[in-house]
Amino acid sequence: MHKIILIAKREFLTRVRKRSFIVMTLLSPLLLLAFYGIIFYLNIKQQTPDKPYRLLVVDAENFLKQNLPQEKSILFEFKLTNQKKYEEELNSGNYDLILEVKKNPQQLPEFNLYSLDNIGFFIKEKVANTLTQQIQQNKLIENGISPELIEQINQMATHINTVQIKDNLTKANHSEMGALIGFIMAFVIYIFIFLYGVQVMRGAIEEKSSRIVEILVSSVKPTELMYGKIIGIAGVGMTQFLIWVIVCLGLMGPLSGVIGQMVQSNFESSLQNSAQIQQISQNIGMEWLFELNLPLLFSLFICYFIGGYLFYGALFAAIGAAVDNDTDTQQFMMPITMPLVFSLIYSQSIIGTNPDGFLTSFLSMLPFTSPVVMMVRIPYGVPTIELVCSLVSLCIGFMLSVWFAGKIYRVGLLSYGNKTTYKTFWKMFRQSN
């Protein structure tokens, strides 16, 4: 045990003292926030442009009754003109778009949107939604519905409060928002396993190719070297993760006010009525956060965070010990990482579908997928027996992966020059028995 601690300490200090570790640890959250901040800002700016689009409506059949609501992003103007003059009107700079309204064979309106440049998806959908609302309103008025009643109907919105009943007690249920938090945590586990699992693998390859391992195994057992490497790199990852959390929490305070103002401004400009704005305000409120069992959520996050890394880290270590270079690792990494990738993709569907289905419960028990899938399920409320079985299964899976990896590590670490195949893996496993 003492040797394992020494090896883990060496792996930890060697990586933490590197200038690249310090720089990337401090810059990564800043770069990540800047990256998504720019995307968020550009998305907001696209939906609320500084200069509105000027759109000429050519409605010879008067389907729209010469009436379209003016918006911040699009200004509508009605005028009759010949199709041959569309390009001239656009080139003159008076209009950015021309909407032609014609009658199709079924006597219904047909719309063509002309422009000199490519038309963005947002503008096309914005125009389409405006036209749909106006046509519906005109149709209702033609059938005797007053404009005042139409306005009242447009202001109506349905908001459903989900309530969970258990042991004759009721409580509000915002599990969907909690599942989003769980998915973010699952994504962190996914990234952590990939980043630091690969570091374990490459560390074994470097020591093997430089023949340093031949000196190390003269004083420590190969399995002790593997345990120390996995634990040491896990410490590096935990240190980096904690620093990221602290930095992100420090930055979110000053940025939250700016983001809130931008979101509110965007909602007010894009939504059609106050009822929608009120509904979304309820949905994005923070009351649901206090209804989650945060101590349990974060405790289980740490368990799956560490357990998932140890499970996969041992398998990555086995690959690193068996191969001689990075090129040979690709064929062996795919079978190992595919369950992890599948679990992340599958977890996205859990948020909107049944989180207690048979396949979901099965994947929550499987060590290959449970660190990701279970984190998304936890905010929905998972029975204690399932949580215990999942954690026990992950522990057993970790012990089996370490047992398997230890056998490969013991033989593969001193094997050189041979082309590594799955058959070679099996031979290494048998030779260690």
C-alpha positions as CSV (number, residue, x, y, z in Angstrom):
1,M,0.0,0.0,0.0
2,H,2.9,2.3,0.8
3,K,4.3,1.9,-2.7
4,I,1.0,2.6,-4.3
5,I,0.7,5.8,-2.4
6,L,4.2,6.8,-3.4
7,I,3.5,6.1,-7.1
8,A,0.2,8.0,-6.9
9,K,2.0,11.0,-5.3
10,R,4.6,10.9,-8.1
11,E,1.9,10.8,-10.8
12,F,0.0,13.6,-9.1
13,L,2.9,16.0,-8.5
14,T,4.5,15.4,-11.9
15,R,1.4,16.5,-13.7
16,V,0.3,19.3,-11.3
17,R,3.7,21.0,-11.4
18,K,3.6,21.3,-15.2
19,R,3.1,24.8,-16.5
20,S,0.6,23.5,-19.0
21,F,-1.6,22.1,-16.2
22,I,-1.7,25.4,-14.4
23,V,-2.4,27.4,-17.5
24,M,-5.1,25.1,-18.8
25,T,-6.7,24.7,-15.4
26,L,-7.1,28.5,-15.1
27,L,-7.9,29.2,-18.7
28,S,-10.2,26.3,-19.6
29,P,-13.3,27.6,-17.7
30,L,-12.7,31.1,-19.1
31,L,-12.4,29.8,-22.6
32,L,-15.4,27.6,-22.2
33,L,-17.5,30.4,-20.8
34,A,-16.3,32.7,-23.5
35,F,-17.0,30.2,-26.2
36,Y,-20.6,29.5,-25.1
37,G,-21.1,33.2,-24.2
38,I,-20.2,34.2,-27.8
39,I,-22.6,31.6,-29.2
40,F,-25.3,32.8,-26.8
41,Y,-24.7,36.4,-27.6
42,L,-24.7,35.8,-31.4
43,N,-27.9,33.8,-31.1
44,I,-29.6,36.7,-29.2
45,K,-28.3,39.2,-31.7
46,Q,-29.5,37.2,-34.6
47,Q,-33.0,37.0,-33.2
48,T,-33.1,40.8,-32.3
49,P,-31.0,42.5,-35.0
50,D,-30.0,46.1,-34.6
51,K,-31.6,47.0,-37.9
52,P,-35.0,45.5,-38.8
53,Y,-35.6,43.7,-42.1
54,R,-37.7,45.7,-44.5
55,L,-40.2,43.4,-46.2
56,L,-42.4,44.3,-49.1
57,V,-45.7,42.4,-49.3
58,V,-47.2,42.0,-52.8
59,D,-50.7,40.8,-52.1
60,A,-52.8,41.2,-55.2
61,E,-55.6,38.9,-53.9
62,N,-55.8,40.8,-50.6
63,F,-55.5,37.6,-48.5
64,L,-53.9,39.4,-45.7
65,K,-56.3,42.4,-45.6
66,Q,-53.4,44.8,-45.9
67,N,-52.7,44.1,-42.2
68,L,-49.6,42.5,-40.6
69,P,-48.4,43.3,-37.1
70,Q,-45.2,45.3,-37.1
71,E,-42.3,43.8,-35.1
72,K,-38.9,44.9,-34.0
73,S,-37.1,42.5,-36.3
74,I,-39.4,42.8,-39.4
75,L,-41.2,45.8,-40.9
76,F,-44.0,45.0,-43.3
77,E,-45.1,47.3,-46.2
78,F,-47.8,46.6,-48.7
79,K,-47.5,47.6,-52.3
80,L,-48.4,46.1,-55.7
81,T,-45.6,45.7,-58.2
82,N,-44.7,43.5,-61.1
83,Q,-42.6,40.3,-60.5
84,K,-40.1,41.6,-63.1
85,K,-39.4,44.5,-60.8
86,Y,-38.6,42.4,-57.7
87,E,-34.9,42.4,-58.4
88,E,-34.9,46.1,-59.1
89,E,-36.7,46.8,-55.8
90,L,-34.2,44.7,-53.9
91,N,-31.2,46.2,-55.6
92,S,-32.4,49.7,-54.9
93,G,-31.9,49.1,-51.1
94,N,-35.5,50.0,-50.2
95,Y,-36.4,46.5,-49.2
96,D,-34.5,43.4,-47.9
97,L,-37.2,40.9,-48.8
98,I,-40.2,40.7,-51.0
99,L,-43.2,38.4,-50.0
100,E,-45.4,37.5,-52.9
101,V,-48.9,36.2,-52.0
102,K,-50.7,34.3,-54.8
103,K,-53.7,32.0,-55.1
104,N,-53.0,28.3,-55.6
105,P,-55.4,25.9,-57.5
106,Q,-57.2,25.2,-54.3
107,Q,-58.0,28.9,-53.9
108,L,-55.7,29.1,-50.9
109,P,-52.9,31.6,-50.4
110,E,-49.4,30.6,-51.5
111,F,-46.3,32.5,-50.4
112,N,-43.0,33.1,-52.1
113,L,-40.2,34.9,-50.3
114,Y,-37.6,36.7,-52.6
115,S,-34.2,38.0,-51.6
116,L,-30.8,38.8,-53.1
117,D,-28.9,36.7,-50.6
118,N,-29.7,33.4,-48.8
119,I,-32.5,33.6,-46.3
120,G,-31.8,32.5,-42.8
121,F,-33.9,29.9,-41.0
122,F,-34.9,32.4,-38.3
123,I,-36.2,35.0,-40.6
124,K,-38.1,32.4,-42.7
125,E,-39.8,31.0,-39.6
126,K,-40.5,34.4,-38.2
127,V,-42.3,35.5,-41.4
128,A,-44.2,32.1,-41.5
129,N,-45.4,32.4,-37.9
130,T,-46.6,36.0,-38.5
131,L,-48.5,35.0,-41.6
132,T,-50.1,32.0,-39.9
133,Q,-51.3,34.1,-37.0
134,Q,-52.7,36.8,-39.3
135,I,-54.5,34.3,-41.6
136,Q,-56.0,32.6,-38.6
137,Q,-57.2,35.9,-37.2
138,N,-58.7,37.0,-40.5
139,K,-60.5,33.6,-40.8
140,L,-62.0,34.0,-37.3
141,I,-63.1,37.5,-38.0
142,E,-64.8,36.4,-41.2
143,N,-66.8,33.8,-39.1
144,G,-68.1,36.4,-36.7
145,I,-65.5,36.3,-34.0
146,S,-64.7,39.7,-32.6
147,P,-61.1,41.0,-32.6
148,E,-61.4,41.6,-28.8
149,L,-62.2,37.9,-28.2
150,I,-59.3,36.8,-30.5
151,E,-57.0,39.0,-28.4
152,Q,-58.2,37.4,-25.2
153,I,-57.7,33.9,-26.7
154,N,-54.2,34.8,-27.8
155,Q,-53.4,35.9,-24.2
156,M,-54.4,32.5,-22.8
157,A,-51.6,30.0,-22.0
158,T,-51.7,26.7,-20.1
159,H,-49.3,26.0,-17.4
160,I,-49.3,22.5,-15.7
161,N,-48.0,22.1,-12.2
162,T,-46.7,18.6,-11.7
163,V,-47.4,17.2,-8.3
164,Q,-46.0,13.9,-6.9
165,I,-48.0,11.8,-4.4
166,K,-46.1,9.5,-2.1
167,D,-47.1,8.1,1.3
168,N,-50.2,10.3,1.4
169,L,-48.1,13.4,1.0
170,T,-47.9,15.7,-2.0
171,K,-45.1,17.9,-3.2
172,A,-44.3,19.9,-6.3
173,N,-42.3,18.1,-8.9
174,H,-39.8,19.8,-11.1
175,S,-37.9,16.7,-12.0
176,E,-37.4,17.8,-15.7
177,M,-35.2,20.8,-14.6
178,G,-33.4,18.5,-12.1
179,A,-32.8,16.0,-14.8
180,L,-31.1,18.8,-16.8
181,I,-28.8,19.4,-13.9
182,G,-28.2,15.6,-13.7
183,F,-27.4,15.5,-17.4
184,I,-24.8,18.3,-17.0
185,M,-23.2,16.2,-14.2
186,A,-23.3,13.1,-16.4
187,F,-21.6,15.1,-19.2
188,V,-18.9,16.1,-16.8
189,I,-18.4,12.4,-15.8
190,Y,-18.3,11.5,-19.5
191,I,-15.6,14.1,-20.3
192,F,-13.6,13.3,-17.1
193,I,-13.4,9.6,-18.0
194,F,-12.3,10.3,-21.5
195,L,-9.7,12.9,-20.6
196,Y,-8.0,11.2,-17.7
197,G,-8.6,7.6,-18.8
198,V,-6.6,8.5,-21.9
199,Q,-3.9,10.0,-19.7
200,V,-3.6,6.7,-17.8
201,M,-3.3,4.9,-21.1
202,R,-0.7,7.2,-22.6
203,G,1.3,7.3,-19.4
204,A,1.6,3.5,-19.6
205,I,2.6,3.7,-23.3
206,E,5.3,6.4,-22.6
207,E,6.9,4.4,-19.7
208,K,6.8,1.3,-21.7
209,S,8.3,2.8,-24.9
210,S,11.1,4.6,-22.9
211,R,11.9,1.4,-21.0
212,I,11.5,3.3,-17.7
213,V,9.1,0.7,-16.6
214,E,11.8,-2.0,-16.6
215,I,13.4,-0.1,-13.7
216,L,10.2,0.6,-11.9
217,V,9.0,-3.1,-11.9
218,S,12.3,-4.1,-10.3
219,S,11.1,-2.5,-7.1
220,V,7.3,-2.5,-7.4
221,K,4.8,-5.0,-8.7
222,P,3.1,-4.1,-12.0
223,T,-0.3,-4.1,-10.4
224,E,0.9,-1.6,-7.7
225,L,2.2,0.6,-10.5
226,M,-1.1,0.4,-12.2
227,Y,-3.1,1.2,-9.0
228,G,-0.8,4.1,-8.2
229,K,-1.0,5.6,-11.7
230,I,-4.8,5.4,-11.7
231,I,-5.2,6.9,-8.3
232,G,-2.6,9.7,-8.9
233,I,-4.2,10.8,-12.2
234,A,-7.6,10.7,-10.5
235,G,-6.2,13.1,-7.9
236,V,-5.1,15.4,-10.8
237,G,-8.6,15.3,-12.3
238,M,-10.4,16.0,-9.0
239,T,-8.0,18.9,-8.3
240,Q,-8.6,20.4,-11.7
241,F,-12.4,19.8,-11.5
242,L,-12.6,21.5,-8.1
243,I,-10.7,24.5,-9.4
244,W,-13.0,24.8,-12.4
245,V,-16.1,24.7,-10.1
246,I,-14.7,27.5,-7.9
247,V,-13.7,29.6,-10.9
248,C,-17.1,29.1,-12.6
249,L,-19.1,29.9,-9.5
250,G,-17.0,33.1,-9.1
251,L,-17.7,34.1,-12.7
252,M,-21.4,33.2,-12.7
253,G,-22.3,35.9,-10.2
254,P,-21.2,38.9,-12.2
255,L,-22.4,37.3,-15.5
256,S,-25.9,36.2,-14.2
257,G,-27.3,39.8,-14.3
258,V,-26.1,40.4,-17.8
259,I,-27.4,37.1,-19.0
260,G,-30.8,37.7,-17.3
261,Q,-31.2,41.0,-19.0
262,M,-30.4,39.6,-22.4
263,V,-32.8,36.7,-21.9
264,Q,-35.6,38.9,-20.7
265,S,-35.1,41.3,-23.6
266,N,-35.1,38.4,-26.1
267,F,-38.2,36.9,-24.6
268,E,-40.1,40.2,-24.7
269,S,-39.2,40.7,-28.4
270,S,-39.9,37.2,-29.6
271,L,-43.0,36.1,-27.6
272,Q,-46.4,37.2,-28.7
273,N,-48.2,37.7,-25.4
274,S,-47.6,38.3,-21.7
275,A,-49.0,34.9,-20.7
276,Q,-46.2,33.2,-22.5
277,I,-43.7,35.5,-20.9
278,Q,-45.2,34.7,-17.4
279,Q,-45.2,31.0,-18.1
280,I,-41.5,30.9,-19.1
281,S,-40.6,33.1,-16.2
282,Q,-42.1,30.4,-13.9
283,N,-40.2,27.7,-15.7
284,I,-36.8,29.4,-15.5
285,G,-37.3,30.5,-11.9
286,M,-35.0,29.0,-9.3
287,E,-37.6,27.7,-6.9
288,W,-37.3,24.2,-8.3
289,L,-33.6,24.1,-7.3
290,F,-34.5,24.2,-3.6
291,E,-36.9,21.2,-4.0
292,L,-34.0,19.0,-5.2
293,N,-32.2,16.8,-2.7
294,L,-28.9,18.6,-3.4
295,P,-26.8,16.8,-0.8
296,L,-27.8,13.4,-2.1
297,L,-27.4,14.5,-5.7
298,F,-23.8,15.8,-5.2
299,S,-22.9,12.9,-3.0
300,L,-23.9,10.4,-5.7
301,F,-22.2,12.5,-8.3
302,I,-18.9,12.1,-6.4
303,C,-19.5,8.3,-6.1
304,Y,-20.3,7.9,-9.8
305,F,-17.6,10.4,-10.8
306,I,-14.9,8.4,-9.0
307,G,-16.4,4.9,-9.6
308,G,-16.8,5.5,-13.4
309,Y,-13.3,6.8,-13.7
310,L,-11.8,3.9,-11.8
311,F,-13.8,1.4,-13.8
312,Y,-12.8,2.8,-17.2
313,G,-9.3,3.9,-16.0
314,A,-8.3,0.3,-15.3
315,L,-9.4,-0.7,-18.8
316,F,-7.5,2.2,-20.4
317,A,-4.4,1.1,-18.4
318,A,-4.7,-2.4,-19.8
319,I,-4.7,-1.0,-23.3
320,G,-1.7,1.2,-22.6
321,A,0.3,-1.7,-21.2
322,A,-0.6,-4.0,-24.1
323,V,0.3,-1.8,-27.1
324,D,3.5,-0.1,-28.1
325,N,2.2,3.2,-29.6
326,D,-0.9,5.4,-29.8
327,T,-1.8,4.2,-33.3
328,D,-2.6,0.7,-32.0
329,T,-4.9,2.0,-29.3
330,Q,-7.7,3.0,-31.7
331,Q,-9.0,-0.5,-32.4
332,F,-9.2,-1.3,-28.6
333,M,-10.6,2.0,-27.4
334,M,-13.8,1.8,-29.5
335,P,-15.3,-1.3,-27.9
336,I,-14.6,0.2,-24.5
337,T,-15.9,3.7,-25.1
338,M,-18.9,2.8,-27.2
339,P,-21.1,2.0,-24.2
340,L,-20.1,5.3,-22.7
341,V,-21.0,7.2,-25.8
342,F,-24.3,5.4,-26.2
343,S,-25.2,6.1,-22.5
344,L,-24.7,9.9,-23.1
345,I,-26.8,9.9,-26.3
346,Y,-29.5,7.7,-24.6
347,S,-29.6,10.0,-21.5
348,Q,-30.7,12.9,-23.6
349,S,-34.0,11.1,-24.4
350,I,-34.6,10.2,-20.7
351,I,-35.3,13.9,-19.9
352,G,-38.4,13.9,-22.2
353,T,-39.5,10.2,-22.0
354,N,-40.0,7.5,-19.4
355,P,-37.1,7.6,-16.9
356,D,-38.2,4.4,-15.2
357,G,-38.4,2.2,-18.3
358,F,-36.9,-1.3,-18.4
359,L,-34.0,-0.4,-20.6
360,T,-33.3,2.7,-18.6
361,S,-33.3,0.7,-15.3
362,F,-31.0,-1.9,-16.9
363,L,-28.5,0.6,-18.1
364,S,-28.5,2.2,-14.6
365,M,-27.3,-1.1,-13.2
366,L,-24.6,-1.8,-15.9
367,P,-21.2,-0.5,-14.8
368,F,-20.4,0.5,-18.4
369,T,-23.3,2.9,-18.5
370,S,-24.5,3.6,-15.0
371,P,-22.2,6.6,-14.2
372,V,-24.0,8.6,-17.0
373,V,-27.5,7.2,-17.1
374,M,-28.1,7.0,-13.3
375,M,-27.0,10.7,-12.9
376,V,-29.9,11.7,-15.2
377,R,-32.4,9.5,-13.4
378,I,-31.6,10.5,-9.8
379,P,-33.5,13.9,-9.9
380,Y,-36.6,12.0,-11.0
381,G,-36.5,10.0,-7.8
382,V,-34.9,6.5,-7.9
383,P,-35.8,3.8,-5.4
384,T,-33.2,3.3,-2.7
385,I,-32.8,-0.4,-3.6
386,E,-32.0,0.6,-7.2
387,L,-29.4,3.1,-6.1
388,V,-27.7,0.6,-3.8
389,C,-27.7,-2.1,-6.5
390,S,-26.3,0.3,-9.1
391,L,-23.5,1.4,-6.7
392,V,-22.7,-2.2,-5.7
393,S,-22.7,-3.2,-9.4
394,L,-20.3,-0.4,-10.2
395,C,-18.0,-1.5,-7.3
396,I,-18.0,-5.1,-8.5
397,G,-17.4,-3.9,-12.1
398,F,-14.5,-1.8,-10.9
399,M,-13.0,-4.8,-9.0
400,L,-13.4,-7.0,-12.1
401,S,-12.0,-4.5,-14.4
402,V,-9.0,-4.0,-12.1
403,W,-8.5,-7.8,-11.9
404,F,-8.7,-8.1,-15.7
405,A,-6.5,-5.1,-16.3
406,G,-4.0,-6.2,-13.7
407,K,-3.4,-9.5,-15.5
408,I,-2.9,-7.7,-18.9
409,Y,-0.8,-5.1,-17.3
410,R,1.5,-7.6,-15.6
411,V,2.4,-9.3,-18.9
412,G,1.9,-6.5,-21.5
413,L,4.1,-4.0,-19.7
414,L,7.2,-5.9,-20.6
415,S,6.1,-7.1,-24.0
416,Y,7.7,-5.3,-27.0
417,G,7.7,-5.4,-30.8
418,N,4.6,-7.6,-31.3
419,K,1.5,-6.5,-33.2
420,T,-1.2,-6.3,-30.6
421,T,-4.5,-8.0,-31.5
422,Y,-7.5,-9.2,-29.5
423,K,-5.9,-12.7,-29.7
424,T,-2.8,-11.2,-28.1
425,F,-4.9,-9.7,-25.3
426,W,-6.3,-13.2,-24.6
427,K,-2.8,-14.7,-24.6
428,M,-1.6,-12.1,-22.1
429,F,-4.6,-12.8,-19.9
430,R,-3.9,-16.5,-19.9
431,Q,-0.2,-16.2,-19.4
432,S,-0.7,-14.3,-16.2
433,N,-2.7,-17.1,-14.6
